Amino acid sequence: MQELIMIKYGELTTKKANRKIFINILTQNVERMLKDENVEITKDSVRMFIKCNDAGKIAHKLQKVFGILSIVIAYKVNNNIDDVLNKSLEIMDQSKHTFKVVTKRADKNYPIHSMDYSRKLGGLILKNSNFKVDVHNPDITLTVEIRNEGTFVYTDEVKGAGGYPVGVEGKGLLMLSGGIDSPVAGYLTLKRGVNVECMYFESPPHTSEEAKNKVLKLASIINEYSGRIKVHVVPFTLIQEAIFKNCPDIYMITIMRRMMYRIAAIYSEKIGAKILINGESIGQVASQTLDSMVCINNVTNMPVIRPVACFDKLEIIDIAKRINTYETSILPYEDCCTIFVPKHPVIKPKLEKCIEYENRFDYQTLIQDAINNIETITNFKENEFEDIL
């Protein structure tokens, strides 16, 4: 027996002239998420409908599609109050005791206004059941949407991911490490409609294969919200060793980050990314003081988006746990940001000092060699990296 899911659009409904574009991209993302399912999708300017054989399973998958406000398993009947009453009594949980009716009259030509319809239907339910009315704190909220093509009845509404459909705002490049913050930054950027690709800097033998696999696992988790994640793995060993040999300890992290920004900015042009994204949080570590950010950011004119810049660590951890990246992020495998770390890195770096130290080695050739040897990993599968850590 086919079931019906009704999707309510989220923030994209505020887009007047561009609403059609947003809805079309949302539809493509829904189709991508459900590509292995037997479904029939239709849409209009305010709702999307999905006919399927397992509504519970489909609703669970749809919770990871940005641009959806809420998801309901709905039942369509004729615009006849007796049919609505019968379906309402059928779907209302008999173990509950109180209810209220909420009517939404999308068909403004329907002769009964919303409040009057709610009162009338509520009265019929009272006469034909043991339920009681409680308009303030009901056990069941029965929602009735009267539309031109029929009336939709439902009792449970599942919260969607919200935000904008991934892809409506173009592409960004996420500087993805193995820490807690950058996967959260990637998730939050996806939520704003940006199609995210990732860049990871590896330094073998100083970093391990497990560290790389940890990052790929994190990418596979946030890919569940996108379906289009790519990871560009940068060979960073020679650059990092050159910094270690030629620069004072206290400036190593600052100059390393400047090199990463240069590589990310150059590669962004190649892949058509409009912004850089990272997990920097103001003041969290030495390279994330305002003075450090200004000095590091100096190497590029590209916009740098820092979604967690004003979050404290506990707020970031809460999101990481909710999106299922936290347990992977805390695995004890060091990335290149945590090796060669001095005891007291500079927190107020001077730009002229960075330039002086960088000119001690041919970083431009090293950067170009690293870019020429980037490895791109695509086509993440669910749980692909589950057993390799």
N, C-alpha and C positions, 0 to 999 in steps of 0.2 A: 504493500500500500504506500503510495507516494505521500510524503509530508511536505509542508510548506514552511520555509524560513523567510521572515521579513527583516530586512536590514534598514535601520534608520541612519541616514547620513549624519555626520558630525559637523565639524567646523566648516566644511566645504560649502554648506548651505548659505554661508555669508558671502560667497562669491557669486555675484549677480551675473555679470556678463560672461564670466569664465566658468560658471557652474557646469555647463555641459562638458567642457574639457576635463574638469576635475572628476566628474562622474564617470566619464569614459575611461580615464586612467584607473580609477578605483575598480571598475568592472574588469579591466585587464588584470589587475592585481588579484582580484577574487578568482578569476579564471585560472591564473597561475597557481594559486594556493590549492585549488580544487581540481587540478588537471587530471588527477588519478581517480576522481570520483564521477559517478554517473549522475549528473545534475543538469537542470535546465534553468538558465538565468534570464530574467527579464528585468527591466528597469524603467523608471520615469524620473522626473525632476526631484522627487522627494523620497522615493522608496526604491529598494531593490528586492526582488522576489526570487527565491531559489527553490525549485521543486527537487526533492531528493528522497532517498530511501532510508536514510539514517540521520534524522535532523540533529540528534544529540552530538554525533561525531562531527558533522559539518559545522555546527555552532561552535564547537571547541576549536576547530581549525581557524574559523573566522575571527576569533578573539586576537589573533596575531596579525590582522590586516589593518594597517593604519587608515584612517579616514572613516571608520565606522563608529557611530555613537553607541548604538546598542543593537542587539540581535534578539529576535523573538521567534518562538515556534508558534505560528499563527494558524488559524482555521478560517477558511473562507466560506461564507454562506450568502444566500440571497439577501437583498435589502428588505427583509421582512422580519418584524420584531419577534414573531413566533419562532422562526428559524434561529434567530439570534438567541432567544431564550433557551431553546432546546440544546443548542451547542454549548451555551454557557453552563448549563446544569451538568452537561456531560464532562466538561473539562475542569470544573471546579473541584478541588480536593475535598472530599467528603469528611476527612479527618479534621478539617479546619472549622472554625465556628463563626467568624465574622468576615464581612466583605464590604467593599464599596465599588461603585461603577464609575469609570472615567470614560466619557464619550468624546471622540474627536471627529468632527463632521467636516471631512475634506470636501464632500459633495455639498456645496452650499445651497443647492436646489432641493435637498432633502427637506421635507415639510416640517420635521420636528427638530427644534434647536437642541444643542448638545446637553444643556442642563436639564431640559425637560425630558430628553431621551433617557438620561441617566436615572432620573427619578422614576420614570415609567418602567424601565427595565428592572430597576432595583425592587420596585413594588411587586412585579411579576415573580421575581426570584424569591422574595419573602413568602409569597402565597404558595409557591410550589416546592419549598424546601424547608429545612430546619436552620438555615443560616440566619444570622442577625446582622444588622447594619452597624458599621463603625467607620465613620468617615475620617477619623483622626489616626487610628492605629489598627487598620484591618489586618486580619490574617491573609486575606486574598484581595488583591486589586485586580478587578476585571476590567480590561481595556477593550473598548469597542471603537474601531475606526470605520466610519461610513464613507465609502468611496464610490465613484461612478460605476466601477466594475463589480462591486459587491461589498459586503461588510466583513471585516477581519476581526476576529475575536482571539484574545490571548490573556494569560494570567502571569506569566513569568517573563522578565526582561533581563537579559544578560548584558552586562556592560562591555562595550567594545574598547578597542585600543585608543580611539580618538585621533586627534591630529589631522594631518593631510595625507592623501594617498602618496606613497613613495613614487617619486619620479616627476611630480608636478613642479618642483623647484630646481631641476637640473641635478648635476653631479658634484659631489665633494669627495676629497681624499682624506681619510681618517688615518692618523698616525697611531697605529694600534700596537700597544705593548702588552706584556703579560700581566699587568697590574689590574687593580679594581676599577680605576677611573675611566680609562679610554674605552672599554666596551660599553659602559654606561653612556659616555658621550656619543658613541656611535648610535646607540639605541635612541637617544633623545633627538639626534639629528635626523634619523629616519622618520621619526614621528612628525617632524616639520616638513615632510615631503621631499627630502633630499635623497637622491640615489647615492648610496655610499659605497666607495671602494676603499680598501685598506692598504696601508704600507707598513711593513714590519722590517726592522733593522736587525740582522743577525751578525754575530761575530764569532764564528767557529775558529779555533777550538775553545775560545773563551766562553762562548755560550754553547749549550748542549742541544742535541736533537730534540730532547724532551721539552726544552724551552720553546722551540719552534712549534712543536706539536701542540703545546699548551695554547699558543696564540691561534693556531688553526682551529682548535676546538672552540675558543672564544668566538672566532669569526663564524664558525658553523652555527653557534647559538644565535647570534644576532642575525644571521642569514635567514632564520626562521621567520623574521619580520620583514624580509625583503625578497629573498629568492634570487638575488642578483649580485651577491657579494663576490668580489674578487680580492685576493691578497697578493700584493706585489712585494716579494721578499728581496730586500736589498743586502748584498754582501758588503758588510761595513767594517770588516776586520782591519784592512789596511789603513783605512781612515782613522779608526780608533787607535791603532798602534802608533800612527804618525803623531796624533795628538798627545799620546802618552810620552813619546820621546821628545817632543819639541815645545810643549807648553807647561807652564807651572801647574802644579797639582790643583791649586784652588780655582783655576780657570778651565779645567778639563771638561767639566759638565757643561758649562756655558758654551764653549767652542764646539763640543760635540752636538749640542742642540742646534747651533747655528748651521752646522754641516747638514744635519737632518732636514732642517727647513729648506736649505738650498736644494737638496735632492728632491724633496717633496714638491717644491714649487716648480722645478724644471719638469718633473714627470707629470705633474698635473696638466700642463699644457699638452702633453702627448696624449693623455686619455680624455681631455676635454672637461676636466674638473674646474669648477669656478671658485671653490674655497678649499682651504685646509681646515681640518678639524683635529682637535686633540683633547686630552682629558686633564688639562691643567686646571688647578684650583688655587686661587690666590693665596700665597703664603704657605702652602702646604709643605713644599721643600724649597731648597735654595734656588733652584732654577725657575721657581714660580712666584718669586717676589715681583712686585711691579717693576723694579729696576732691572731685574733679570729678563722679564718678559719684553721690556722695551729694547734691551740690548740684543736679545736673541731674534726678535721680530724684525730687526733692522735689515736683515739680509733679503727680505722679500716684500713686494708691494701687494701680494695676494691677501685678500681678507682671511683672517684666521678666526674660526669660530671655536669658542671654549664653552660648551654647554653646561659644564659643572663648575665654572669659574667661581660662582658665589655660593656653592653648596658646601656645607661642612662634611667631614668624612663620614659621619654617621648617616647623613642623608644620602650620600652616594652609596654606602653599603646597603641601605634599605632598598634602593632601586636595584642594585646588583643582585640581591637575594630574590627580589620579585621577578626579575627577568632570567634568573637561573645562571648567571655568570659568576657569582661570588665564589662558589666552591672550587671552580676551575682557576679563578684568579689567584687564590691563596695557595695554590700548589707551589712547593719550594724549588722552582726552577728559575734561575737568574736570567734576565735579559741584559742587553748591552747597556741599559740605563743604570744597572745596579752593579756593574763590574767597574774596576778602576775608580771607585768613588773615594775622593779624599775625605779625611776626617772633618775638615772645615772648609767646604766649598764657599766661594765668594757669593755674597748675597746682594752686593751692590757693584756689579761689574762695570767697568769703564769701556766704552766702545773703542777708544783708541788703543787700549791694551789688547782687546780681542783682535783687532786688525794687525797689530804688531806681532802677536804670537802666531796668527794664521799665516803671515807672510814668511814664516820660518820654514815652511814646506809647501810643496806644489799641490795644494788641495784641489785645485780646479781639474787637474788631470785625474786625480784619485776619484773625484766625484763623477767625472764622465765615465771612467772605467766601471764604477759601481752601477751607474745607470745602464750601461751597455750590457751588464750581466744580471739584471733583475730577472728573477723567476716569478712568473705569475701562476697562481693556483686558483682554479675555478671549480664549479660544479660540486659544491659541498653537498653531502648527503646526510640525512638525519643520523646522529650518533656515529658518524664516520670515525671520529677520533676518540671514541669512548674507551677503547681498550689499549691505547698505545701510550698512555701516560703512567 
